[in-house]
Amino acid sequence: MVKLPQFVLQRLVLRQPESLDHPSADTLTAFGEQRLNNRERGEVLAHLAQCPGCREVLALASVEQPNEPVYLPRAERIAKRRWRHLRWAVPLAAACLLIGIVRIPSPVRKPAPQLTAPASRSSSQQVAAVHHLPEPAKTSATIPAQRARRKPLKIHLLPGTTESTVATVQQAPPAPPPNIVEPATEAKAAAASVPIEEPNLTAGAFLPRQPVLQETAAPAVERQATLRAMPSSLLARLPIEQREKSLWSLDANTADSRGTIEKSADGGKTWQTIRVSAYARLYALAADGSNVWVGGAGGVLFHSADDGLHWTPVIVGDGQVRLSGTITGIESLGGNSIRLKVQSEVGWLTSDGGLHWRRE
Amino acid sequence: MSDAASWSEVRLGQKPSDVERIYRQSCAEEFGFTFSEFSRLIEGLSEHLAAGEGAKALDALRLKDLLLARACARGHEPSWDRFLTLYREKLYAAALKMTRDESGARELADSMYADLFGTRTERDGKRVSKLESYLGRGSLEGWLRTVLAQQYINRFRSERKLVTFDEIIEIEDRREIAEGYSAEDRASLARATDTALSSLSSEERFLLAAYYLDGRTLADIGRMLRLHESSVSRRLEKITSTLRKRIVKELGRVGVARSAAEEMLQVDVRNFDSLSALVRNRLAQERQPESFPK
């Protein structure tokens, strides 16, 4: 989202008058439920633009309801309406196709020659090979290979994959769980235990391949994005001893989750909301064993040494400068060392669990 | 009945048969209302309904909710049972969502119940129930959530009045955030910004305030306005770009070169979050509007 210059915000604040006649609860409710006429709606909007209290009330009162209708974007609504009268076209076309397939005898398929990848490829090369397949020569193997490429890539991402890979994979699973961060030490073990699937170049099927191990730990933000793409089926395949360790989740995009994170002690089956702070906006999370760190806007950082039971605020500064920017990533470097990634500023490092900090 | 009918014709512009029709449709008898009581109830709503909309305004009312609320306010026991069955859990869930604390939620919900039941009495000894102020323009459930939110904010405000010394120092330090321009430039900038902000519609100013001042997410704003968050995002993009163009134009009118105006509009991203914090603090602590009615 475009950011507004500071002075615009300041002028906007100054436009908020000190006392106002608030609309009644009845009017605010009717506004929230779209039951006011245009004139009244305009009046309420004019008030809301000036009154932070009523905006707060409206926001608190308009919580998401289980039966709340889904408000599609306008373009989507129009497209839906346009195709409504053609709702029978798809079953009809499918029936025609079925009849056609039954009537036309299928040709005998010959087994296609196999294209094998060099066995000595490194892990990163293997991942890259999925995305940048060399253009095959126009032999009899070309058609199956092209078919394989046309299929959506079904890769289960593991902790520590690079950002470019993440972008591709996030499109593949249909219903990703929220970003989950598990202890860094477990991440590698999980990577070793779960195979990555990539398309078999010969038949377009998906066969399990060698696991990809990342040699260097990825930054926390990337790891969160990576784990967001991990489907629950993959989590379920983690060994029991790993499933019993805590998994962590942070969803920074909803107001309800402000100052809270989620923890799962049963491999992602059930989640427990943990309130770290009442007002903090949290954007980054890292866990290493029972040490958990969360940080966010205004340079707030909290640390828990007991797997999220108790939280301590940590002041980040080096005696001269105190961190006030937004923490966008936390990287656990093992032991008591962590690295903070800060929006538009240099990062911060500590090697004694947050007692002393230095800028990168 | 004839009184009610003549009133309906004069005040709401509807036929007597309309009142009878909605009396039957709303099953008002189940809530212990006779036709004349029902007519008086409708008459009492006249000043709150949109004038000149007649039967349309009446049909838009949530009559069953209204009758339930008014029956509870009158002490109709079966209606109370029904009310508690329908809303007890929902009210507690809403309170929990606001306070995020079980004991706080119980306390908030209990004080709400006390107001709904009517602990206050008038001089003649008659109980005054908060439910009497419900007019049926929105759903009863939505109204209950709104009243609960108002109570929560009233309470929250009274607790937030204590500001720590560190916070005060921090706020004071950040007051000078817009420094860096000459006094003349700042005055021009302020005038240009005020003019540009005034040219926006109420809805546009609401979107700006909700997103930039209150720190609401696109999804939150979408729920408030019943829009998809992508629509909110598009609108915000459009408003901010329009605002920038208008400020540059206004600055051009007072002789500021376009390049200089563009430079003034550069955002210092590092200070953005601290500014937002400042804005929120100022809103919370310095410019508190009057409390909501209790």
HADDOCK unambig.tbl for C-alpha pairs under 7 A between the chains (distance, minus, plus):
assign (segid A and resid 1 and name CA) (segid B and resid 237 and name CA) 6.85 0.50 0.50
assign (segid A and resid 2 and name CA) (segid B and resid 237 and name CA) 6.43 0.50 0.50
assign (segid A and resid 3 and name CA) (segid B and resid 267 and name CA) 6.87 0.50 0.50
assign (segid A and resid 4 and name CA) (segid B and resid 240 and name CA) 6.91 0.50 0.50
assign (segid A and resid 4 and name CA) (segid B and resid 267 and name CA) 6.68 0.50 0.50
assign (segid A and resid 5 and name CA) (segid B and resid 265 and name CA) 5.73 0.50 0.50
assign (segid A and resid 5 and name CA) (segid B and resid 266 and name CA) 6.45 0.50 0.50
assign (segid A and resid 5 and name CA) (segid B and resid 267 and name CA) 4.87 0.50 0.50
assign (segid A and resid 6 and name CA) (segid B and resid 178 and name CA) 6.69 0.50 0.50
assign (segid A and resid 6 and name CA) (segid B and resid 267 and name CA) 6.95 0.50 0.50
assign (segid A and resid 7 and name CA) (segid B and resid 178 and name CA) 6.19 0.50 0.50
assign (segid A and resid 8 and name CA) (segid B and resid 193 and name CA) 6.18 0.50 0.50
assign (segid A and resid 11 and name CA) (segid B and resid 190 and name CA) 6.93 0.50 0.50
assign (segid A and resid 11 and name CA) (segid B and resid 193 and name CA) 6.98 0.50 0.50
assign (segid A and resid 11 and name CA) (segid B and resid 194 and name CA) 6.68 0.50 0.50
assign (segid A and resid 13 and name CA) (segid B and resid 279 and name CA) 6.90 0.50 0.50
assign (segid A and resid 18 and name CA) (segid B and resid 287 and name CA) 5.39 0.50 0.50
assign (segid A and resid 18 and name CA) (segid B and resid 288 and name CA) 6.43 0.50 0.50
assign (segid A and resid 18 and name CA) (segid B and resid 289 and name CA) 5.36 0.50 0.50
assign (segid A and resid 19 and name CA) (segid B and resid 289 and name CA) 4.59 0.50 0.50
assign (segid A and resid 19 and name CA) (segid B and resid 290 and name CA) 5.64 0.50 0.50
assign (segid A and resid 20 and name CA) (segid B and resid 289 and name CA) 6.49 0.50 0.50
assign (segid A and resid 20 and name CA) (segid B and resid 290 and name CA) 6.92 0.50 0.50
assign (segid A and resid 25 and name CA) (segid B and resid 143 and name CA) 6.20 0.50 0.50
assign (segid A and resid 25 and name CA) (segid B and resid 146 and name CA) 5.87 0.50 0.50
assign (segid A and resid 25 and name CA) (segid B and resid 147 and name CA) 6.07 0.50 0.50
assign (segid A and resid 26 and name CA) (segid B and resid 134 and name CA) 6.20 0.50 0.50
assign (segid A and resid 26 and name CA) (segid B and resid 135 and name CA) 6.34 0.50 0.50
assign (segid A and resid 26 and name CA) (segid B and resid 137 and name CA) 6.17 0.50 0.50
assign (segid A and resid 26 and name CA) (segid B and resid 138 and name CA) 6.39 0.50 0.50
assign (segid A and resid 26 and name CA) (segid B and resid 143 and name CA) 6.00 0.50 0.50
assign (segid A and resid 27 and name CA) (segid B and resid 137 and name CA) 6.99 0.50 0.50
assign (segid A and resid 29 and name CA) (segid B and resid 138 and name CA) 5.33 0.50 0.50
assign (segid A and resid 29 and name CA) (segid B and resid 142 and name CA) 5.73 0.50 0.50
assign (segid A and resid 29 and name CA) (segid B and resid 143 and name CA) 5.48 0.50 0.50
assign (segid A and resid 29 and name CA) (segid B and resid 146 and name CA) 6.55 0.50 0.50
assign (segid A and resid 30 and name CA) (segid B and resid 137 and name CA) 5.52 0.50 0.50
assign (segid A and resid 30 and name CA) (segid B and resid 138 and name CA) 4.28 0.50 0.50
assign (segid A and resid 32 and name CA) (segid B and resid 224 and name CA) 5.99 0.50 0.50
assign (segid A and resid 32 and name CA) (segid B and resid 225 and name CA) 6.65 0.50 0.50
assign (segid A and resid 33 and name CA) (segid B and resid 138 and name CA) 6.57 0.50 0.50
assign (segid A and resid 35 and name CA) (segid B and resid 138 and name CA) 6.85 0.50 0.50
assign (segid A and resid 42 and name CA) (segid B and resid 202 and name CA) 6.92 0.50 0.50
assign (segid A and resid 45 and name CA) (segid B and resid 202 and name CA) 5.54 0.50 0.50
assign (segid A and resid 45 and name CA) (segid B and resid 203 and name CA) 5.75 0.50 0.50
assign (segid A and resid 45 and name CA) (segid B and resid 206 and name CA) 6.63 0.50 0.50
assign (segid A and resid 46 and name CA) (segid B and resid 202 and name CA) 4.66 0.50 0.50
assign (segid A and resid 48 and name CA) (segid B and resid 206 and name CA) 6.12 0.50 0.50
assign (segid A and resid 49 and name CA) (segid B and resid 202 and name CA) 6.23 0.50 0.50
assign (segid A and resid 49 and name CA) (segid B and resid 205 and name CA) 5.37 0.50 0.50
assign (segid A and resid 49 and name CA) (segid B and resid 206 and name CA) 3.90 0.50 0.50
assign (segid A and resid 49 and name CA) (segid B and resid 209 and name CA) 6.31 0.50 0.50
assign (segid A and resid 53 and name CA) (segid B and resid 289 and name CA) 6.99 0.50 0.50
assign (segid A and resid 57 and name CA) (segid B and resid 146 and name CA) 6.35 0.50 0.50
assign (segid A and resid 57 and name CA) (segid B and resid 149 and name CA) 5.28 0.50 0.50
assign (segid A and resid 57 and name CA) (segid B and resid 150 and name CA) 5.93 0.50 0.50
assign (segid A and resid 58 and name CA) (segid B and resid 146 and name CA) 6.98 0.50 0.50
assign (segid A and resid 58 and name CA) (segid B and resid 224 and name CA) 6.57 0.50 0.50
assign (segid A and resid 59 and name CA) (segid B and resid 220 and name CA) 6.75 0.50 0.50
assign (segid A and resid 59 and name CA) (segid B and resid 224 and name CA) 6.15 0.50 0.50
assign (segid A and resid 60 and name CA) (segid B and resid 98 and name CA) 6.85 0.50 0.50
assign (segid A and resid 60 and name CA) (segid B and resid 149 and name CA) 5.98 0.50 0.50
assign (segid A and resid 61 and name CA) (segid B and resid 142 and name CA) 6.91 0.50 0.50
assign (segid A and resid 61 and name CA) (segid B and resid 145 and name CA) 5.06 0.50 0.50
assign (segid A and resid 61 and name CA) (segid B and resid 146 and name CA) 4.99 0.50 0.50
assign (segid A and resid 61 and name CA) (segid B and resid 149 and name CA) 6.15 0.50 0.50
assign (segid A and resid 62 and name CA) (segid B and resid 223 and name CA) 6.33 0.50 0.50
assign (segid A and resid 62 and name CA) (segid B and resid 224 and name CA) 5.92 0.50 0.50
assign (segid A and resid 71 and name CA) (segid B and resid 226 and name CA) 6.94 0.50 0.50
assign (segid A and resid 71 and name CA) (segid B and resid 227 and name CA) 6.08 0.50 0.50
assign (segid A and resid 71 and name CA) (segid B and resid 228 and name CA) 5.25 0.50 0.50
assign (segid A and resid 72 and name CA) (segid B and resid 228 and name CA) 5.82 0.50 0.50
assign (segid A and resid 73 and name CA) (segid B and resid 228 and name CA) 5.45 0.50 0.50
assign (segid A and resid 73 and name CA) (segid B and resid 230 and name CA) 6.66 0.50 0.50
assign (segid A and resid 73 and name CA) (segid B and resid 231 and name CA) 6.25 0.50 0.50
assign (segid A and resid 253 and name CA) (segid B and resid 217 and name CA) 6.69 0.50 0.50
assign (segid A and resid 254 and name CA) (segid B and resid 217 and name CA) 6.52 0.50 0.50
assign (segid A and resid 255 and name CA) (segid B and resid 216 and name CA) 6.88 0.50 0.50
assign (segid A and resid 255 and name CA) (segid B and resid 217 and name CA) 6.54 0.50 0.50
assign (segid A and resid 255 and name CA) (segid B and resid 220 and name CA) 6.94 0.50 0.50
assign (segid A and resid 297 and name CA) (segid B and resid 273 and name CA) 6.55 0.50 0.50
assign (segid A and resid 298 and name CA) (segid B and resid 273 and name CA) 6.18 0.50 0.50
assign (segid A and resid 298 and name CA) (segid B and resid 274 and name CA) 6.17 0.50 0.50
assign (segid A and resid 324 and name CA) (segid B and resid 274 and name CA) 6.98 0.50 0.50
assign (segid A and resid 325 and name CA) (segid B and resid 270 and name CA) 6.13 0.50 0.50
assign (segid A and resid 325 and name CA) (segid B and resid 273 and name CA) 6.78 0.50 0.50
assign (segid A and resid 344 and name CA) (segid B and resid 270 and name CA) 6.27 0.50 0.50
